[in-house]
Structures are given as C-alpha cells and as structure tokens.
Amino acid sequence: MTIDQELLNIISSIKDLDELSRFFNDIFTPAELDDISLRWKLLKDLHNGMTQRKISEKYGISLCKITRGSKVLKDENSVVLKVLNR
C-alpha cells in the first residue's frame, strides 16, 4: 500500500507541533501511535549501537521487528538513516 499523497501534504503543512499532535491523535488509534513511537525508538537505539537483544529486552518486542529496523538502517539510501545522522 502506498501513502496517500494528500495526507502527506496535509501532514507536512502543519507547522505547529501541538496541532500536529492533535491531528495524529484524531486520525490514529492509541495502539497505532504506540507502534509508530516504538518503531522510532528502536531505530534510534539501533543507530546508537544498542544490540538487537538489548532492544528486545528493553521494549519486550520480538527480534523480527527489530531486524526490519536494522535493514532500514543498513540501506545507504534510507531517509531514516539520513535523519538520524543529522
């Protein structure tokens, strides 16, 4: 599935962080927001050198979920990697 371009345009147009937070709370369920936040945290931990096993223990998640994040960071064209390297 591809991300709806209109939605991307709307998200990128919201400059106020409080408004963006409220928008996310309006369109995502609490579980979806937790998943997105967890994904970001594990990507940051991987980028900072934490082992997959430590991350699994820290968040109580499977190594499979973490391995996907690791693959993203190994891709030299990854936007996530570029953002984390800033």
C-alpha positions, 0 to 999 in steps of 0.5 A: 500500500502506498501513502496517500499523497494528500495526507502527506501534504496535509501532514507536512503543512502543519507547522505547529507541533501541538496541532500536529499532535492533535491531528495524529491523535484524531486520525490514529488509534492509541495502539497505532501511535504506540507502534509508530513511537516504538518503531522510532525508538528502536531505530534510534537505539539501533543507530546508537549501537544498542544490540538487537537483544538489548532492544528486545529486552528493553521494549519486550518486542520480538527480534523480527521487528527489530531486524526490519529496523536494522535493514532500514538502517543498513540501506545507504539510501534510507531517509531514516538513516539520513535523519538520524545522522543529522 
